[in-house]
């Protein structure tokens, strides 16, 4: 489903200064079968660009979102990359799991390795928003990691308790909605840290973040059961500290931080420039958690960093 056809005003050109026109790239849908702790499940993904292009960019979304968040960015970078945007299991078009405790980093990381194997490449570039960045950090910290260049979008090795509690207040508690207008009002409320989006951008985030219910109306497009392991893993802790993992990363890394973020504090982001991969830091004004790549300026920051690699 080519959602961008209905939101052409959001399309960003492939190059700075280039006329946008009708530069809509073709999008394909696929899936891979993955083995989890309690059986098989299907992870869906969308794909942009030449399927024969060996330069691959994997874009992984945040906790309650899905791969369609990256449509604008993927469309803009499709001339340079084979851009692959998975729906982490439990979100989007991917399967829901029978056991909620399986919604955990080991499952997600294993699924991503299956996806990379399916793509048939030895190395990839990685863009991860929030949870997607944590998955990337884990994989990039491993010896022999396939990640050769990485963008961490508003996430780092230290996450404060206050931010975790804020997310826990709405996670898994979204109501059903009679129509998209009602859903959009909810999205504008819980996703206010995305920044001052336009009406079209808010509607887009609502369309890609919800799905129709069989009996009518809409619901958020994720399994409410992801809240249970989140509560166990994060809210029982005083903070999440992953500095040893971050310090093991060796690939070139950029940290993109919303200047008002409560997830990635400024002090932590600055420390990330001095430890581990000594990341490049870019802060996005007037945005909290997290930049969503619906603005050309945000797309260009990612594009410029990733394409600085000649490989």
FITOR-494912 format. One record per residue: residue in three letters; x negated, y negated, z negated of N, C-alpha, C in turn. Coordinates in steps of 0.1 Angstrom, whole numbers, plus 5000, padded with zeros to 4 digits. Each point is the difference from the previous one (the first is absolute). Example, Ala and Ser with C-alpha at 12.3 -4.5 7.8 and 13.67 -1.06 7.14 Angstrom:
2
Ala486850574922500949885000499149885000
Ser500449895007499149895000500849894992
This chain:
311
Unk499250125000500849885000499149885000
Unk500049925011499249895001500649874994
Unk499849994987500749894992499549875005
Unk498849995004499449875004500849945012
Unk500750085008500749945011501149914995
Unk500550024988501049924994499449884992
Unk498750004998499349904993498949945008
Unk500249975012498949955009499349874995
Unk500849934992499449874995498950034990
Unk499950124995498950044990498850055007
Unk500050035013498950065007498849915000
Unk498850064997498749935000499250055012
Unk499449905007499250045012498850084997
Unk499550075010498850084997498749924997
Unk500049885005498849924998500449864995
Unk499149944992500249864996500249915012
Unk501049915000500249915010500750055013
Unk500350135000500650065012501549984999
Unk500649985011501549995001500650134996
Unk501049994991500750124995500850075012
Unk500849925006500950055011500850124995
Unk500050115007500750124997499050114997
Unk498949974993499050104998500450114990
Unk501050075003500550114992499350135005
Unk499350074991499350125004500950124997
Unk499850115007500850124998499750064987
Unk501050054993499850074987500550145001
Unk499350094994500350145000500250054986
Unk500850104998500350064987499550155000
Unk499450044989499550134998500150054986
Unk499550124997500050054987499050114999
Unk499550034987499150114998500650084988
Unk499750135000500550094989498850014990
Unk500349974988499050004989500450104989
Unk498950054994500250094989499849934986
Unk501150004992499949944987500050114989
Unk500049954988500050104989501150104999
Unk501149975006501250095000500650035014
Unk499150005010500550045013499749895011
Unk500650025011499749925012501049885000
Unk499549885005500849895002499549935013
Unk500949925006499749925012499749864997
Unk498849955005499749864999500249935014
Unk500849915001500349935013499049885001
Unk499849965013499249885002500549935013
Unk499749885002500149935012498649975006
Unk499949995013498749995006500149895012
Unk499049925001499949895009498750015008
Unk500049965012498849995008499750135008
Unk498950015006499650115009499750124991
Unk500750115002499850124992498650065003
Unk499449965011498650055003498949924993
Unk500449894995499049914994499450064987
Unk498750025000499350064988499949904989
Unk500249885002499949904989501450004993
Unk500150054988501350024994500049914987
Unk501249944998500349924988501250074994
Unk499850044987501150054992500549894990
Unk501349975001500649904991500950074990
Unk499849994987500850074990500649904991
Unk501350014998500849904993500050014985
Unk500849924994500150004985501050094995
Unk500250004987500750104992501450035005
Unk500849905003501450025003500349965015
Unk499049985008500149955014499850125009
Unk499849985013499750105009499249955012
Unk499650085009499149965011500549895009
Unk501349985001500549905009499749864995
Unk499549984988499549874995498949955009
Unk499350095007498949955008500349985015
Unk501250005003500449995015499349885006
Unk500149884994499549885005498550015002
Unk499350044990498550025001499650105010
Unk500750125000499750115009500249965014
Unk501049935003500349955013498949915005
Unk499549914991498949915004498750075002
Unk499750104993498750075001500050125009
Unk501250035006500150125008499150005013
Unk499549895004499049995011498650044996
Unk499749994987498750044995499950134993
Unk501250054995500050124992501150095004
Unk499950124997501150094998500549984985
Unk501049934998500549974987501050104995
Unk499850064989500950104995500449964986
Unk501450004998500649954988500850114994
Unk499550084990500850104994501049954990
Unk501150084999500949984989499650104989
Unk499449954989499650094989501250084996
Unk499750134997501150094997500949944989
Unk501350025002501049934991500549875005
Unk499449955011500449875006500350015014
Unk500849905005500250005015500650125005
Unk499450055012500650125006499350134995
Unk499149994990499450124995500950074990
Unk499750134998500850084991500049954986
Unk501050034993500149984985499550134994
Unk499349994989499550124993500950054989
Unk500050134998500950064991499649984985
Unk498749984998499449984987499449864999
Unk500649924992499649864999498549984996
Unk499550104992498649984995499050025012
Unk500550055011499150015012499849875007
Unk500749904996499849865005498849944993
Unk498850045005498749964993498949995010
Unk498949934996498949975008499450125007
Unk499850124993499550115007500850055012
Unk501450004999500850035011499949915011
Unk500049874997499949895010498750015008
Unk498950024992498750015007499850125009
Unk500550114995500050125008500849985013
Unk501249944999500849985012499249915010
Unk499349904995499349915009498950075007
Unk499350104993499050075007500650105011
Unk501250054997500650085011500349915012
Unk500549884997500349915011498749965008
Unk498949974993498849975007499550125009
Unk500250124994499650125008500950015012
Unk501249974999500950015012499649905010
Unk499549884996499649905010498850045007
Unk499250094995498850055007498849915001
Unk499949924989498849905000499250034987
Unk498749965001499150034988500149884990
Unk500349885005500049894991501249905004
Unk500449934990501249915002499749874992
Unk500749895004500049884992501450014993
Unk500049934988501150024991500549864995
Unk501349985000500649894994501150054990
Unk499849974987500950054990500649894992
Unk501349994999500749914991500350074987
Unk499549944989500450054987499750154999
Unk501150084999499850144999499150065011
Unk500349945012499250055012498549964998
Unk499749904993498649964997499450104990
Unk500850044990499550104990499750135007
Unk500850045009499750135008498749985008
Unk499949885006498849985008498749994991
Unk500149944988498950004991499650144996
Unk501050084997499650144996499350075011
Unk500550005012499450075012498749945003
Unk499849875000498849935003498950034990
Unk500450034988499050034989499350145001
Unk500650085009499550145001498950015009
Unk499050094997498950035009500650055014
Unk499549955011500450045013501449955004
Unk500449894993501349945003500249965015
Unk501250025006500249965013500249855002
Unk500249934989500249855000498749935002
Unk499949935011498749935003500249854998
Unk501249954999500249854998501449994993
Unk500149914990501250004993500549864995
Unk501349985001500649884994500950044989
Unk499749954988500950024988500949884999
Unk501350025002500949894999500749994986
Unk499549904993500549974986500050114991
Unk498950074999499850114990498550024998
Unk499750044988498750024996499850114989
Unk498950014994499750114991500649974986
Unk500549884998500649964987501349945002
Unk501150064993501349955001500649984986
Unk500549884998500449964986501450064997
Unk500250024987501250074995501349915004
Unk499949874998501149915003500650025014
Unk499150025010500450025014500650135001
Unk499550114994500650135001501450004994
Unk500249934989501349994994501049935009
Unk499549905006500949925009500650105011
Unk499150075006500450105011500950104994
Unk499750054988500850114994501449954996
Unk500249874999501449954997501050025012
Unk499550015012500950025011499850135008
Unk498950074998499650125007501150114997
Unk500550055011501050114999501449964995
Unk500249874998501349954995500849925010
Unk499650005012500749925011501450055001
Unk501049915001501350045002500350045015
Unk501150055003500450015014500649875004
Unk500049985013500549875006501150025010
Unk501049914999501150015009499649975015
Unk499149915001499549955013498649954999
Unk499549965012498649955000499849874993
Unk501149925000499949874993499850024985
Unk500750104995499950034986498650064997
Unk499550085009498750064998498949895001
Unk500249905009499049905002499949914987
Unk501149984994500049924987499150074990
Unk500250134999499250084991498550005003
Unk499750025013498650005005499349864997
Unk500849895002499449874998499749984985
Unk500850074991499849994986498750084995
Unk500050135003498950084995498749985007
Unk500149955013498849985008499649855001
Unk500549924991499749865000498549975000
Unk499150084994498649985001499450005014
Unk500850065010499550005013499749865006
Unk500649904993499849865004501249945007
Unk499849885005501149925007500250055014
Unk500750115001500250065014501249925006
Unk500150015013501149945007501250094999
Unk501249955004501250085000499850135009
Unk499449985011499750115009499150114994
Unk499049954993499050094994500750084988
Unk500849934992500850074990500950105005
Unk500749975011500950105006499250115006
Unk498949985006499150115005499650094988
Unk499549944989499650084989501150094994
Unk501249945001501250084996500350115009
Unk500049975013500450115010499050115000
Unk498749974998499050115000499950074986
Unk500549934990499950064987501250074995
Unk501150015008501250064996500450115011
Unk501050084996500650095010501550024998
Unk500750035010501550024999500350124991
Unk501049994992500550124993501050075008
Unk500150144999500950075008501549964999
Unk500449964988501349964998500349855002
Unk499049935005500149855002499249934990
Unk499649885004499249914991498550045003
Unk499249944991498550025001499450034986
Unk498850055001499250024988498549985003
Unk499249974990498649985002499450135006
Unk499049995009499650125007498850074993
Unk500250044987499150084993500750084990
Unk499450114995500550094991500049944986
Unk501149984993500049944987499250084990
Unk499750135003499350094991498549964999
Unk499549915009498649964998499849924988
Unk501149954993499849934988499550084988
Unk500450135000499650094989498550014998
Unk499350045010498550014999499449874998
Unk500549895005499549874998500049974985
Unk501250024994500149984986498950074992
Unk499850135003499150084993498549955002
Unk499749975013498649975004499649864995
Unk500949915001499649864998500549934987
Unk501350024998500649924989499650054986
Unk499550124999499550054988498649964997
Unk499349945010498749954998500049854998
Unk498949954994499949854997499549935013
Unk499350075008499649945013499550125008
Unk499849975013499550105009498649955004
Unk499050084997498649965004499450115008
Unk499649965012499450105010498649955005
Unk499349934991498749955004499050115005
Unk499950124993499150105005500350045015
Unk501350015003500450035014499649895009
Unk500349884996499649885009498549995002
Unk499350034989498549995001499450105010
Unk500750115002499550105009500349985015
Unk500749895003500449975014498749945007
Unk499850045012498849955007500449935013
Unk501250025005500349945013500349854999
Unk499849925010500349865000501549984996
Unk500249914991501449984994500349864999
Unk501349975002500549864998501250014990
Unk500049914991501149994991500949885004
Unk501250025002501049905003500949984988
Unk500049884994500749984988501049895001
Unk501350024996500949904999499649914988
Unk499949875003499449914990500850004987
Unk501350045000500850004988500350144995
Unk499250105005500250144996499850034986
Unk500950074994499950054986499450155000
Unk499950065012499550135001498550005001
Unk499449925009498649985001499649864995
Unk499549994988499749874994498749955007
Unk499949875000498949935007498650054994
Unk499950014987498850044994499650145005
Unk500950095001499750145005499649995015
Unk500749925008499649995014498649955002
Unk499749904992498649945000499050114996
Unk500350084990499050104996499950115011
Unk501050025008499950105011499049955011
Unk499749875000499049965010498650024995
Unk499850044988498750024994499750154997
Unk501050095001499850144996500450095012
Unk499650124999500350105011499749955014
Unk501049995008499749965014499849855002
Unk500149924988499849865000500949945011
Unk501350014998501049975009500149855004
Unk500349975012500449865004501349974994
Unk500249884994501249964994500749895007
Unk501350025004500849895006501349994992
Unk500349884995501249974992501049935009
Unk501250055000501149945008500849914991
Unk500149875003500849904992501550035000
Unk500649964989501550004999500650145002
Unk499250114997500550135000499650084988
Unk500950084995499650094988499750145005
Unk500750104995499850135004501150055010
Unk499750005012498750005007500149935013
Unk499049965007500149955014500550115008
Unk501049975009500750105008499750005015
Unk499049915004499650005014501149975010
Unk500949914996501049945009499649875005
Unk498949944995499549875005498750035008
Unk499949925010498850015009498749994993
Unk500049914990498749974993499650134992
Unk500950074995499750134992499650115010
Unk500650005011499650105010498649975005
Unk499749885002498649965006498950034990
Unk500349984987499050044990499650145001
Unk501050095000499750145002499450045013
Unk500549945011499450035013498549965001
Unk499749884995498649955000499150094992
Unk500450044989499250094992499850145006
Unk501150065004499950135005499250015013
Unk500249905009499350005013498649955000
Unk499649964988498549964998499250135001
Unk500650114998499350135001499950045015
Unk498950015006499950045014500450145003
Unk500150084990500350145002501550035001
